[in-house]
Amino acid sequence: MKLDPILAQSIVDRMMESIPYNINMMNEHGYIIASGDKNRLNTLHVGAVDAIEKSETLPMIQSFGTHGQPGVNIPVQFQSKTIGVIGITGDPKKVTPLASLLKISTELLITQSYNNQVEAQHKNRLNRFLYQWTEVTDDIKAQTELNIEAKLLQVDLFIQRFAIVVETADTTPLLIKKNDYTLALSPHSTVIITASDTAMNLYLKRAISKHIKVGVGNKTTLLGKSVKQAQSTIRVAQIFDFDNTNFYNQISLIDKILSTDLSTHEIIEQFNTLHQTDGGRELIDTLSCYFINNESVTETSKQLHIHRNTTNYRLNKISEYFGLDLHILDETFKLYLNYLFFQESVYKRTH
């Protein structure tokens, strides 16, 4: 490691706030890279050269012209290697007692800076790896580079994991566990990766308690597939205003239907026309509630707070309008299928 001039100058400036002497910091070759006296920057400090060669604290009793003033020079070490020198200008008898404290403070700051750099590098490397990992939707064994990087990062790719997508950039309130991972998918969306069923349920519970939208993909080694499932769960729940819908297996059929081209143009247009009036939207809302409640007229009436006869009247109006009999399975399914596509189209237009 080498002393960074910017870091060195920040250390000098901080120290000189408490010490009434000029401080210089030299690199491994003895050149001044930071100083309270800017005129001395980039000049050779002969006392520092001696301190580096002897690897010990050396006082300077006399001046060496522009290359060294009276004071004390103390080597700065990192991982048992001398990487520079701190010099304090002044009477050696007065400034020498400060040398050890300055050495310790400087080496602590340098070590902290190094550790921060290592941590940042590891985080960036892990994020790149996680990004690639969350793109995998097929054979994980075929991802050669990913497998190599996983071994270096000590990540077992062949453990089944959940992808939990939360619509928040700050996952701090969810208290992510040590062995789990997080990755920002967008400025407002994050994926949490965990192999633990217990942790998954805990994250889900915390997200719901904080009113954070959350979707959970299936547990699998194909993390990219689970991420897409989790995202689809949130999307479908929003489109159809589903309550208590956070797992992909709750919406998988709808998701698969919406990925097809099974819609009927004429029926979609009928829905669009119906949607343009208050009465039409009331019929669509009734139909939606009817489907959500598994075609139960009783439950639909309860949820809409209307009489059973009113529900039947509206359902009959819907049957007449579309020319589809809600008592015939094939025709009900046809209407349901196109209802799904219609609702998706409305969502796309308004989001």
Secondary structure, DSSP 8 states (H G I E B T S, - for coil): ----HHHHHHHHHHHHTT-SS-EEEE-TTSBEEEESSGGGTT-B-HHHHHHHHHTS-EEE-S--GGG--SEEEEEEEETTEEEEEEEEES-HHHHHHHHHHHHHHHHHHHHHHHHHHHHHHHHHHHHHHHHHHTT--S-GGG-HHHHHHHHHTT--TTS-BEEEEES-S--GGG---TT-EEEEEETTEEEEEES-HHHHHHHHHHHHHTT--EEE---BS-HHHHHHHHHHHHHHHHHTT-SS--BHHHHHHHHHHHTS----HHHHHHHHHHTTSHHHHHHHHHHHHHHHTTT-HHHHHHHHT--HHHHHHHHHHHHHHHT--TTSHHHHHHHHHHHHHHHHHHHHHH-
